[in-house]
Structures are given as structure tokens and as C-alpha cells.
């Protein structure tokens, strides 16, 4: 893993969940793991079962040196676009850590502006344990939020598709219009609002 900063003792991993969905916040997590307290089974959250993710979610919170959740809400996404909102949520996650990392590894191909050195790692959620841990925290939290939203708006099926633009979600969006939690700048949502005369 030659991309890791050689002098770093405290490495934070950062990942996001929720860039693609049409509804809800983009959720990020920053995690500094404890080398003396390893966690086995860390992997890209998308490749783990829900049961495994939930188990690791608890273990990461218990064993990590520190972790923090950052987010950007739908209004912010609409205002500054999803890329900038994701970077903002990542900055919030790192800023919220109770221990300042020496170096930050970010999943993907670009880094937000941070006060410490950082590096983007493509497929980092599969390659870097800290990023894997961050991806698990962010995914479990966002998925839980979608399950809660489903209780308020059961007709959209959020618990099943987690807000992603599945055929079912698009059909319900056209049928019922957008909720206050939908991202109005995303094309399918904008079309639904226009069809309902709400733009």
C-alpha cells in the first residue's frame, strides 16, 4: 500500500454514501482505527450483507480510536451540487474527529480541502481498512435514515431502494410527486415537480 503517507501515525479513512440517490442527505464518515485493537472482516460496505454491516457498525464504534459522521442535506445538495456537497460532508466528518489525524485517505479520485495532508484512493473502500470502516458507518446510518423515511412516506418504498432511482421509485415519483426530502436539482425529481406544476 504505497499510497499511505510514510510518517503518519494517525490515519483517518473517509468515505461517502448517497451520491446517487434522489432523496435524503449524502452521509460521510471519518474513522481512525486503533492498530492495537484490530477489527476483522472489514470490507467495502456494498459487498457485505446487512447483518454483517450491522455487526461491524457496532464493533467499529467500540474499537476505533475515534469516528465522526458528516453530512450534507438535500437543500445543500440543491444549492451547491452533489460533488461540492459531498466534499463539504467529508470536511465536516474530518473536522468532527476528536483526534486530529496526521494524514487522511479518501475513497475515490479527489480530496476535499483539509487542514492536513490527504490522498484519494480509487477503490479505497476495498483496499484501505480505515476507508472500509468509514464506508460501513456511513452506509448503515444512511440506510437507517431511509427506513425511517419509509415510515413517513410508505408509498415510495424508500426502505427497499434506499432512495436510488430504481424503476419503482421513478414510478412513484411520477405518481405522487416529490417529498420535501427529495433533491430538487436532480433531473427525475425536477421533472416530477414540473409535471405537478410545482416549479
N, C-alpha and C positions, 0 to 999 in steps of 0.2 A: 504494500500500500504506500507507494512513493509519493502520493499526494498529501500525506499528513505532514504538517509543519514539524520539523525535527526537534525544536526546542520546547514544544508545547507539552505542559503537564496536564493542563485542564482543557480538554477539547469538548466543545459543545457541538452536538449534531442538531440540525434544523430541517424540518420537512413540513409540507403543507398538505391539506386535504380539502378538496372542494373548489377547485378552479373551474371544473366543467359543469357543475350543476346549475340549474336555473333559479334555485331558491336557497335562501339561508346564507350564513356567513362563510367566508373562507377561514379555515381554522389552521393554525400553525402550532408547532410545539418545538421547544428547545430543551435539550437534555444533556447534562453532564453525568456520565456514568462513573461509578466507583470501581477502579481496577481491582480493588481488594474484595469486592463483592459482586462477582460476575453473574450475569443472567444468561441462562442457556435458552436456545430456541428463538433468539431474536432474528427477524427476517422482515422483508417488505410486508407491510400490513395487508396489502391486497392479496398476498399469497398464503395468508393464514386463515384458518377457519374463525368464525365469530367467537366460538368458545375459547380457542387458543388466544385470540386477541384479548379477550376479557381477562383471562388469567394473567397474561403478561402485563396488561394495563396496571393491575394491582401490584405486581412484582416490581415493575419499573418505578412506580411511585414510592415503594418501600425501600428499594435498594439504591436508586440513583443518588448522587451527591446533591443534585438539585434539578428541578424541571419547572417549566412555566409554559402556559398556553397563551398564545397571541391570536388575535382575530381581527378581521375587518368585516363590518356589517354590510348588508345589501346596499344601503344608501351610499356608503363609501365606495363600494364597487361601481355603482352607477356614476358616481361623481368623478372618480379618478381612473377608472377602468380596472379590469381584473388583474392585469400584470402589476400595476402600481399598488393595488390593494393587497396583493399577495406579498410584495416586498415590505409594505407597511406592517402587515401582520407578523412577518418574520422579525422585523426590527423590534416590535413590541414583545415578542417571545424572548428574544435575547436580552432586551433591556430589563425584563422581569426576573431574570435569574438572580438568585440570592448570592451566588458566587460568580465573579466575573471570569469568563473563560480567557485563556491565552490565545486561543485560535478557534474559529468556527468553520465547520464543514456543512455546506448547504446542499441539499438534494437538487439536482437539476443542472442548468447550464449558465446560471447567472446568480450573482450575490446582491443582496441589499447593501446599502451603505451602512457600515457598522463602525464602531469606535476601535475595534481590534481587527487584526488580520483575518481574512476568511478565504475560502476556496470553494468553488462549485464542483460537485462530483456528480457526473451523469450516472444514473442508476445507483446513486449513493444509498438508497434505502435497501438495496441488496448487498452492498459492498462494505458499508460502514455501520458498525453496531450502534453508535450514537444516533445515526440518522434513522436506522431501523426502529430504535426505541421511540424517537420523535414521531415517526410515521404511525406507530401503534397508538400513542397517546392521542394524536390529532384525529385519527380515524374513529376511534371509539367515542371520543367526545362529540364529534360531528354526527356520527350515526345515531347516538342517543338523542341529540337535538332533533334529528329528523323523525325519530319515533315519537317524541313529544309533540312535534308539529302535526304529525299524523292524527293525534288525538283531537286536536283543534279543527283540523281540516281533513276528515277521513276520506272524503270523496276523491282526493288527489293521489292517494296511495304512496305518500312520502316514506312510510316505514319500509316499503318494498324497494323502491328505486332510489331512495336517498336524495331525491331532487334532481337526478340526472335526466337528460332529455330523452327518455325512453318513449316508444310509440304510445304507451298508456298515458304517461304524463302529458305528452303533447296533445293527446285527445281530450284529456280532462281540462287542460289549459284552454283549449278552444271552446269547450263546452261551458266552463264556469268562469273563465277569465282568470286574472292573476290575483293572488293574495297580496297582502301588504309586505310579505316576506320574499316575494319574487324579485329577481334582479331585472329592473325595467329596461336596462340598457341592452340586455341580451335579446337577440333577434326574435326568437319564438315568443318571448314574453311581450315584446313590443308589438308584435303582430296581433297577439291576443287582445292587448289593450286597445289597439286601433280598431279591431273588429267590434269591440264592445263600446267604441266611441269614448274611451277614457283617456285619450292622449290629446 
